Amino acid sequence: MAKARPFNNPFGDLVLRDEPVKEAPKELPALAPERPAPASARPENVADETELFFAFVGDVEPVRRGPPTTAPAPPPPEFAQRIADEDAEALAELCELVAGTAPFDLASSDEYIEGSVASLDRRVVRRLRAGDYAVQGHLDLHGLTRPEAKEALGLFVEESRRKGRRCVVVIHGRGLHSKDQIPVLKEGVQVWLSQGRIGSNVLAFATARQHDGGAGAVYVLLRR
């Protein structure tokens, strides 16, 4: 094969030779197959999936539990709950009286007591005062202490309303036989009928006519 002509370059005379180009191999050598893991790395004598799991996982530690939880306290007895409710009701009554936000318009003297929901038609109050409504029930509070009288009045008012009664009479007495002849129940009835749980069932009340007890009794007009 003829030689190529030389050419000048800084590195001296070079002779270019034509050499055959080597072709790349057409196929890559096959990869060696993966060798199976040695038998010593696999668990032996594994009877089921549970043993297989623990064979691979190894020893484990139990998760630490949090602090023990205490069971909720039992509800208070019915009697204690009733006392708490009465205390809360008494506090609410006192707050309403002090703040002047009681929902009833009240009037009283030594001879009579009267009260009505502020939005009630005054003609209804006049009819109640005149005894125009048929009396459908009576409650006599004579001989009861103040707490006993309040409880009896609450039960009577709620039962009367549940039975659909419209007008009832509550006899509180004049207080002539009480200490210092102070009409404790009369004052209590006025407050109870205009406040709290009992008052929520009442539209109006007014001292009764003489034939229904006079100054010692009161007409009570209940909500429908």
Secondary structure as the mmCIF struct_conf table of DSSP 4:
data_model
#
loop_
_struct_conf.conf_type_id
_struct_conf.id
_struct_conf.beg_label_comp_id
_struct_conf.beg_label_asym_id
_struct_conf.beg_label_seq_id
_struct_conf.end_label_comp_id
_struct_conf.end_label_asym_id
_struct_conf.end_label_seq_id
HELX_LH_PP_P HELX_LH_PP_P1 ALA A 2 PRO A 6
STRN STRN1 PHE A 7 PHE A 7
TURN_TY1_P TURN_TY1_P1 PRO A 10 PHE A 11
STRN STRN2 LEU A 14 LEU A 14
HELX_LH_PP_P HELX_LH_PP_P2 PRO A 20 PRO A 25
BEND BEND1 LYS A 26 GLU A 27
HELX_LH_PP_P HELX_LH_PP_P3 LEU A 28 PRO A 38
HELX_RH_3T_P HELX_RH_3T_P1 ALA A 39 ALA A 41
BEND BEND2 ARG A 42 ARG A 42
BEND BEND3 ASN A 45 ASN A 45
BEND BEND4 ASP A 48 ASP A 48
HELX_RH_AL_P HELX_RH_AL_P1 GLU A 49 VAL A 57
HELX_LH_PP_P HELX_LH_PP_P4 PRO A 62 ARG A 65
HELX_LH_PP_P HELX_LH_PP_P5 PRO A 67 PRO A 77
HELX_RH_AL_P HELX_RH_AL_P2 GLU A 78 ALA A 99
TURN_TY1_P TURN_TY1_P2 GLY A 100 GLY A 100
BEND BEND5 PRO A 103 PRO A 103
STRN STRN3 PHE A 104 SER A 108
BEND BEND6 ASP A 110 GLU A 111
STRN STRN4 ILE A 113 VAL A 117
TURN_TY1_P TURN_TY1_P3 ALA A 118 SER A 119
BEND BEND7 LEU A 120 LEU A 120
HELX_RH_AL_P HELX_RH_AL_P3 ARG A 122 ARG A 129
TURN_TY1_P TURN_TY1_P4 ALA A 130 GLY A 131
BEND BEND8 TYR A 133 TYR A 133
HELX_LH_PP_P HELX_LH_PP_P6 ALA A 134 VAL A 135
STRN STRN5 HIS A 138 ASP A 140
TURN_TY1_P TURN_TY1_P5 HIS A 142 GLY A 143
HELX_RH_AL_P HELX_RH_AL_P4 ARG A 146 ARG A 162
TURN_TY1_P TURN_TY1_P6 LYS A 163 GLY A 164
STRN STRN6 CYS A 167 ILE A 171
TURN_TY1_P TURN_TY1_P7 LEU A 176 HIS A 177
BEND BEND9 SER A 178 SER A 178
HELX_RH_3T_P HELX_RH_3T_P2 LYS A 179 GLN A 181
HELX_RH_AL_P HELX_RH_AL_P5 VAL A 184 TRP A 192
TURN_TY1_P TURN_TY1_P8 LEU A 193 SER A 194
BEND BEND10 GLN A 195 GLN A 195
HELX_RH_AL_P HELX_RH_AL_P6 GLY A 196 GLY A 199
TURN_TY1_P TURN_TY1_P9 SER A 200 ASN A 201
STRN STRN7 VAL A 202 THR A 207
HELX_LH_PP_P HELX_LH_PP_P7 ALA A 208 ARG A 209
HELX_RH_3T_P HELX_RH_3T_P3 GLN A 210 ASP A 212
TURN_TY1_P TURN_TY1_P10 GLY A 213 GLY A 213
HELX_RH_3T_P HELX_RH_3T_P4 GLY A 214 GLY A 216
STRN STRN8 ALA A 217 LEU A 222
HELX_LH_PP_P HELX_LH_PP_P8 ARG A 223 ARG A 223
#
